[in-house]
């Protein structure tokens, strides 16, 4: 019997497949090899037509089968509908591993699925592997980010959620036929208790910029006050960067939560990350340590941020940033 890794293909409000799916699909190919050439398959819950519309994207991602659950009632995400459909499908498919992106939707549906299936769920993972016994070894921060724990699941399917940007999508196409298998959906016994009347998209720039920014300038406790973050923003504007923040800076009221990078914020992978006045505790670095190049500015030469930095400037950020702004 062929082993299966099943990945939840989340559909966004704009009817696109969320990018975290393609990141997980690439990582799953590696896991599949260690399982003994297991299949990597997709679970798509959507309004009618999307499976065929996005089939080429699945084909290029190394997906063998697309299990499509289509219904007009899936036009808008509704927890009870989606969870019921997913649980029914998973009970029939019986995959060894179920992976879900740790998006807002993923964090909502994953625990409902695991509870219904009486299986474990490792949330917000930063690493996935297959151990010598063929089990999914899911790694995540614990004890407030002070330790990294590798967790095993005793029951099937072994479930994990993974943040966007933790893994990279494949650099080139991994083409497979991607057969579409349509599954029956039965939602008649579910009473819909919530109705979406209107949706107003939050139009702040930071949340979108951080997701795709090639350069990020982030500030921490060392930026001290609003004037410090104004200086940070001025520097970012000069070099065409997005602005991020550590949790401490957010808690100090210097930045909004949308700008937070780290364990309880966003995970980013820019080409260049400039950390200003950030000490480098693991709670922050876990969200940015996969950046291609890291530059740190900190007056404490023993700050942990220098341990993961490619380049470091030891000095007062309020003296260094104005000089950099002049240079640009």
C-alpha positions as CSV (number, residue, x, y, z in Angstrom):
1,X,0.0,0.0,0.0
2,X,1.4,3.4,-1.0
3,X,2.1,5.8,1.8
4,X,0.7,9.3,1.5
5,X,1.6,12.7,2.7
6,X,-1.5,14.9,2.4
7,X,-1.2,18.7,2.3
8,X,-4.1,21.1,2.9
9,X,-4.3,23.4,-0.2
10,X,-5.8,26.5,1.4
11,X,-7.8,28.8,-0.9
12,X,-7.4,32.5,-0.2
13,X,-10.2,35.0,-0.3
14,X,-9.0,35.9,-3.8
15,X,-9.4,32.3,-4.9
16,X,-5.7,31.5,-5.2
17,X,-3.8,28.7,-3.6
18,X,-2.0,30.1,-0.6
19,X,1.8,30.1,-1.1
20,X,2.4,28.1,2.0
21,X,1.1,25.1,0.1
22,X,3.9,25.2,-2.4
23,X,6.5,25.6,0.4
24,X,5.1,22.5,2.1
25,X,4.9,20.6,-1.2
26,X,8.6,21.1,-1.7
27,X,9.5,20.0,1.8
28,X,7.1,17.0,1.5
29,X,9.1,15.7,-1.5
30,X,12.1,15.3,0.8
31,X,10.0,13.6,3.5
32,X,8.4,11.3,0.9
33,X,11.8,10.0,-0.1
34,X,12.7,9.1,3.5
35,X,9.3,7.3,3.8
36,X,10.2,5.2,0.8
37,X,8.8,7.0,-2.2
38,X,5.5,8.0,-0.6
39,X,3.0,10.0,-2.6
40,X,2.6,13.7,-2.0
41,X,-1.0,14.6,-2.4
42,X,-3.2,17.7,-2.0
43,X,-6.6,18.2,-0.2
44,X,-8.5,21.0,-1.9
45,X,-11.8,22.3,-0.4
46,X,-13.3,24.9,-2.7
47,X,-16.1,26.2,-4.7
48,X,-16.6,24.2,-8.0
49,X,-14.0,24.6,-10.7
50,X,-10.9,25.5,-8.8
51,X,-9.3,22.1,-8.9
52,X,-9.3,22.1,-12.7
53,X,-8.3,25.8,-12.9
54,X,-5.2,25.3,-10.7
55,X,-4.3,21.8,-11.8
56,X,-1.1,23.0,-13.6
57,X,0.2,24.6,-10.4
58,X,-0.3,21.2,-8.7
59,X,1.3,19.4,-11.6
60,X,4.4,21.6,-11.3
61,X,4.7,21.0,-7.5
62,X,5.2,17.3,-7.6
63,X,1.6,16.4,-6.5
64,X,0.4,13.0,-7.5
65,X,-3.3,13.3,-6.6
66,X,-5.6,16.3,-5.9
67,X,-8.5,15.2,-3.7
68,X,-11.1,17.8,-4.6
69,X,-14.0,18.6,-2.4
70,X,-16.2,21.0,-4.2
71,X,-19.4,22.7,-3.2
72,X,-21.0,26.2,-3.6
73,X,-21.0,26.5,0.2
74,X,-17.2,26.5,0.2
75,X,-17.1,29.8,-1.6
76,X,-16.4,31.5,1.8
77,X,-14.4,29.8,4.6
78,X,-16.8,28.5,7.3
79,X,-15.1,26.4,10.1
80,X,-17.8,23.7,10.5
81,X,-18.2,23.0,6.8
82,X,-14.5,22.9,6.0
83,X,-13.6,20.8,9.1
84,X,-16.4,18.3,8.5
85,X,-15.4,17.9,4.8
86,X,-11.7,17.5,5.7
87,X,-12.3,14.9,8.4
88,X,-14.5,12.8,6.2
89,X,-12.0,12.9,3.4
90,X,-9.0,12.1,5.7
91,X,-10.9,9.2,7.2
92,X,-11.3,7.7,3.7
93,X,-7.8,8.6,2.4
94,X,-5.9,7.5,5.6
95,X,-2.6,9.4,5.0
96,X,0.4,8.8,7.2
97,X,1.1,12.5,7.5
98,X,-1.2,15.6,7.2
99,X,0.5,19.0,6.8
100,X,-1.3,22.4,7.1
101,X,0.0,25.9,6.8
102,X,-0.1,27.9,10.1
103,X,-2.2,30.7,8.5
104,X,-5.2,32.1,10.2
105,X,-7.4,29.5,8.5
106,X,-4.9,26.7,9.1
107,X,-4.7,27.5,12.8
108,X,-8.4,27.4,13.0
109,X,-9.1,24.2,11.1
110,X,-6.1,22.0,12.1
111,X,-7.0,21.5,15.8
112,X,-10.6,20.8,14.8
113,X,-9.4,18.1,12.4
114,X,-7.0,16.5,14.9
115,X,-9.6,16.5,17.7
116,X,-12.1,14.8,15.4
117,X,-9.5,12.2,14.3
118,X,-8.2,11.6,17.9
119,X,-4.7,12.3,16.8
120,X,-1.9,14.7,17.9
121,X,-1.0,18.0,16.3
122,X,2.3,19.8,16.5
123,X,1.6,23.5,15.9
124,X,3.8,26.3,14.4
125,X,6.7,24.0,13.4
126,X,10.0,25.3,12.2
127,X,11.4,21.9,11.1
128,X,10.1,18.6,9.7
129,X,12.0,15.3,9.3
130,X,11.4,11.6,9.2
131,X,13.2,9.7,12.0
132,X,14.8,6.2,11.9
133,X,11.5,4.6,12.7
134,X,9.7,6.3,9.8
135,X,7.8,8.8,12.1
136,X,7.3,12.5,11.4
137,X,9.7,14.4,13.7
138,X,8.2,17.9,14.0
139,X,10.3,20.6,15.6
140,X,9.0,23.8,17.2
141,X,10.1,26.3,19.9
142,X,8.9,25.7,23.4
143,X,9.3,27.2,26.9
144,X,8.8,30.7,25.5
145,X,11.3,30.0,22.7
146,X,14.1,29.0,25.1
147,X,14.3,25.5,23.7
148,X,13.5,23.7,20.5
149,X,11.5,20.5,21.0
150,X,11.1,17.6,18.5
151,X,7.7,16.0,18.9
152,X,6.4,12.7,17.7
153,X,2.8,11.8,17.1
154,X,1.6,8.3,18.3
155,X,-1.6,8.1,16.1
156,X,-2.3,8.4,12.4
157,X,-2.4,10.7,10.6
158,X,0.6,12.5,12.1
159,X,-0.3,16.2,11.9
160,X,1.7,19.4,11.9
161,X,1.1,23.0,11.0
162,X,4.0,25.0,9.6
163,X,4.3,28.8,9.3
164,X,4.5,30.5,5.9
165,X,8.1,31.3,4.8
166,X,9.7,28.6,7.0
167,X,10.4,26.4,3.9
168,X,11.1,27.6,0.4
169,X,9.1,26.5,-2.7
170,X,11.0,24.5,-5.3
171,X,13.3,26.5,-7.5
172,X,12.3,24.5,-10.5
173,X,9.2,22.5,-11.5
174,X,8.8,19.0,-10.2
175,X,6.3,17.7,-12.7
176,X,3.9,14.9,-12.0
177,X,0.5,14.1,-13.6
178,X,-1.6,15.3,-10.7
179,X,-4.8,13.2,-11.1
180,X,-7.9,15.0,-9.8
181,X,-10.1,12.8,-7.6
182,X,-13.5,14.3,-6.7
183,X,-14.8,13.3,-3.3
184,X,-18.5,13.4,-2.2
185,X,-19.4,16.1,0.3
186,X,-22.2,15.8,2.8
187,X,-22.9,19.0,4.8
188,X,-26.6,18.5,5.2
189,X,-26.4,17.6,8.9
190,X,-24.5,20.9,9.8
191,X,-26.5,23.8,10.9
192,X,-24.8,27.0,9.8
193,X,-24.7,29.4,12.8
194,X,-22.6,32.2,11.4
195,X,-23.1,34.2,8.3
196,X,-20.4,36.5,6.8
197,X,-22.2,39.8,5.9
198,X,-19.2,41.9,4.8
199,X,-15.5,41.7,4.6
200,X,-13.3,44.8,4.9
201,X,-9.7,44.2,4.0
202,X,-7.1,45.8,6.3
203,X,-5.1,48.1,4.0
204,X,-2.0,48.7,6.1
205,X,1.1,48.3,4.0
206,X,3.4,46.6,6.5
207,X,1.6,43.3,6.7
208,X,1.8,42.8,2.9
209,X,5.3,44.3,2.5
210,X,6.9,42.0,5.1
211,X,5.6,38.9,3.3
212,X,7.3,39.7,0.0
213,X,10.0,42.3,0.9
214,X,13.5,41.7,-0.4
215,X,14.9,44.0,2.2
216,X,13.7,44.4,5.8
217,X,14.8,46.9,8.4
218,X,13.7,45.8,11.9
219,X,13.9,47.6,15.2
220,X,13.9,46.4,18.8
221,X,14.1,47.7,22.3
222,X,17.3,49.6,21.4
223,X,15.2,52.0,19.2
224,X,13.8,53.3,22.5
225,X,10.9,55.5,21.4
226,X,8.7,56.9,18.6
227,X,11.6,59.1,17.4
228,X,13.7,56.0,17.1
229,X,11.2,54.2,14.8
230,X,10.8,57.4,12.7
231,X,14.6,57.2,12.1
232,X,14.2,53.5,11.3
233,X,11.4,54.3,8.8
234,X,13.5,57.1,7.2
235,X,16.4,54.7,6.7
236,X,14.0,52.0,5.3
237,X,12.5,54.5,2.8
238,X,16.0,55.4,1.6
239,X,16.9,51.8,0.7
240,X,13.5,50.6,-0.4
241,X,12.9,48.3,2.6
242,X,9.9,47.2,4.7
243,X,9.9,47.9,8.4
244,X,9.6,45.2,11.0
245,X,9.8,45.0,14.7
246,X,10.7,42.6,17.6
247,X,8.0,41.6,20.1
248,X,9.5,44.0,22.7
249,X,9.2,46.9,20.4
250,X,5.5,46.0,19.8
251,X,4.9,45.7,23.5
252,X,6.5,49.1,24.0
253,X,3.9,50.6,21.6
254,X,6.5,51.5,19.0
255,X,5.1,49.3,16.3
256,X,1.9,47.5,15.5
257,X,1.5,43.7,15.8
258,X,1.3,43.5,12.0
259,X,5.0,44.4,12.0
260,X,6.1,41.8,14.5
261,X,8.7,39.3,13.4
262,X,9.5,36.2,15.5
263,X,7.9,33.3,17.3
264,X,4.6,35.1,18.0
265,X,4.8,37.2,14.8
266,X,5.7,36.7,11.2
267,X,8.4,34.5,9.6
268,X,10.3,36.3,6.9
269,X,13.0,35.3,4.4
270,X,14.3,38.5,2.7
271,X,17.5,38.8,0.7
272,X,18.7,41.3,3.3
273,X,17.7,41.7,7.0
274,X,19.0,44.7,9.0
275,X,18.4,44.3,12.7
276,X,18.7,47.6,14.6
277,X,18.8,47.6,18.4
278,X,17.6,44.0,18.5
279,X,19.4,41.7,21.1
280,X,18.7,38.5,19.2
281,X,16.7,36.3,21.6
282,X,15.6,33.1,20.0
283,X,11.9,34.3,20.1
284,X,12.9,36.9,17.4
285,X,15.6,35.1,15.4
286,X,13.4,32.1,14.8
287,X,11.3,34.4,12.5
288,X,14.2,35.8,10.5
289,X,17.3,33.5,10.7
290,X,16.7,32.1,7.2
291,X,17.3,35.5,5.6
292,X,20.0,35.4,2.9
293,X,22.1,38.1,4.5
294,X,21.8,39.5,8.0
295,X,23.3,42.8,9.2
296,X,23.1,43.7,12.9
297,X,23.6,47.1,14.6
298,X,23.9,46.9,18.3
299,X,26.0,48.7,21.0
300,X,26.4,45.4,22.9
301,X,29.2,43.5,21.3
302,X,28.1,40.3,23.1
303,X,24.5,40.5,21.8
304,X,23.3,37.1,20.5
305,X,22.2,38.7,17.2
306,X,25.8,38.8,16.1
307,X,26.1,35.0,16.3
308,X,23.8,34.6,13.3
309,X,24.7,37.8,11.5
310,X,26.8,37.9,8.3
311,X,28.0,41.4,9.2
312,X,27.8,43.4,12.4
313,X,28.2,47.0,13.5
314,X,29.0,47.6,17.2
315,X,27.8,51.0,18.1
316,X,24.9,53.4,18.9
317,X,22.2,52.9,16.4
318,X,21.2,56.6,16.8
319,X,24.7,57.5,15.5
320,X,25.0,54.9,12.8
321,X,21.6,55.2,11.1
322,X,22.0,59.0,10.4
323,X,25.3,58.3,8.8
324,X,23.8,55.5,6.6
325,X,21.0,57.8,5.7
326,X,23.5,60.4,4.5
327,X,25.3,57.8,2.4
328,X,22.1,56.9,0.6
